[in-house]
Amino acid sequence: VAGFLGGINLALLVGRICQLYPNALPNMLVSRFFRVYTQWRWPNPVMLCAIEEGSLGLSVWDPRRNPKDKYHLMPIITPAYPCMNSTYNVTTSTLRIMSEEFKRGTEICEV
């Protein structure tokens, strides 16, 4: 609610790392988590699968069709229909703080 990540957000981020490195050991997954998200080019979305249009006609996250979606700073898209941004409350300052923490995590893992 305050613009930081919650459980589902972190689970989606971890899930993406597991997709990228399916044979990695747990210690490598932790290291890769911080490295990947330190270098991530936000606001490119993190997605576990492609966004699909459902038959119910519900609105899905799409910055090309929904003007408000293009202003999301750190989109982490839910994989179930209707796909939506689970981090719509992230602000410039909370994104900066989280980016600094991802960087700090990378430095700790390197040590």
C-alpha positions in Angstrom: 0.0 0.0 0.0 2.9 2.4 0.8 4.5 1.8 -2.6 6.9 -1.1 -1.6 6.7 -4.7 -2.7 4.5 -7.2 -0.9 4.5 -11.0 -0.9 2.9 -11.6 -4.3 5.2 -9.0 -5.9 8.3 -10.8 -4.5 6.9 -14.2 -5.5 6.5 -13.0 -9.1 10.0 -11.6 -9.2 11.4 -14.8 -7.8 9.3 -16.9 -10.2 10.8 -14.9 -13.2 14.4 -15.6 -11.9 13.5 -19.3 -11.6 12.3 -19.2 -15.2 15.5 -17.5 -16.4 17.8 -19.9 -14.5 15.9 -23.2 -14.2 19.0 -25.3 -13.2 20.6 -22.9 -10.8 21.3 -23.8 -7.2 19.5 -21.8 -4.5 22.6 -19.7 -3.6 22.9 -18.7 -7.3 19.2 -17.9 -7.5 19.6 -15.4 -4.7 22.6 -13.8 -6.3 20.9 -13.7 -9.7 17.8 -12.2 -8.2 19.7 -9.1 -7.0 21.9 -8.9 -10.1 19.0 -9.1 -12.5 16.8 -6.6 -10.7 19.7 -4.2 -10.2 20.1 -4.1 -13.9 16.4 -4.3 -14.9 15.4 -1.4 -17.1 12.2 -0.2 -15.3 9.5 0.5 -16.4 9.9 -2.7 -18.6 7.4 -5.1 -17.1 8.3 -8.3 -15.3 6.0 -11.1 -16.7 5.9 -14.8 -16.1 3.9 -15.4 -19.3 2.5 -13.4 -22.2 -0.6 -11.4 -21.6 -3.6 -13.0 -23.1 -7.0 -11.5 -23.8 -9.8 -13.5 -22.1 -13.3 -14.1 -23.4 -14.9 -12.2 -20.5 -13.9 -8.7 -21.9 -12.2 -7.6 -18.7 -9.5 -4.9 -19.0 -6.0 -6.2 -18.9 -2.7 -4.3 -18.4 -1.7 -2.8 -21.7 0.1 0.6 -21.8 -0.7 0.9 -25.5 -4.5 0.8 -24.9 -4.9 2.1 -21.3 -3.3 5.5 -20.9 -2.9 5.1 -17.1 -0.9 2.0 -17.5 2.0 3.8 -19.3 2.7 5.8 -16.1 3.4 2.7 -13.9 7.0 2.9 -12.8 7.7 -0.7 -11.8 5.2 -3.0 -13.5 5.1 -6.6 -12.2 2.2 -8.3 -14.1 0.1 -11.0 -12.7 0.0 -14.2 -14.8 -3.8 -15.0 -14.4 -6.5 -13.4 -16.4 -7.2 -10.5 -16.2 -3.4 -9.6 -16.2 -2.8 -6.5 -14.1 0.0 -4.6 -12.6 0.5 -5.7 -9.0 2.7 -2.7 -8.2 0.6 0.2 -9.3 1.4 2.1 -6.0 5.1 2.3 -6.6 6.3 5.9 -6.7 9.6 7.5 -7.9 11.0 7.6 -4.3 10.0 4.0 -3.4 11.4 2.7 -6.7 14.7 4.5 -6.0 14.8 3.0 -2.5 14.1 -0.5 -3.8 16.7 -0.1 -6.6 19.3 0.9 -3.9 18.4 -2.2 -1.9 18.7 -4.5 -5.0 22.2 -3.0 -5.5 23.1 -3.5 -1.9 21.9 -7.1 -2.1 24.1 -7.6 -5.2 27.1 -6.2 -3.3 26.5 -8.5 -0.3 26.2 -11.6 -2.6 29.4 -10.7 -4.3 31.2 -10.6 -0.9 
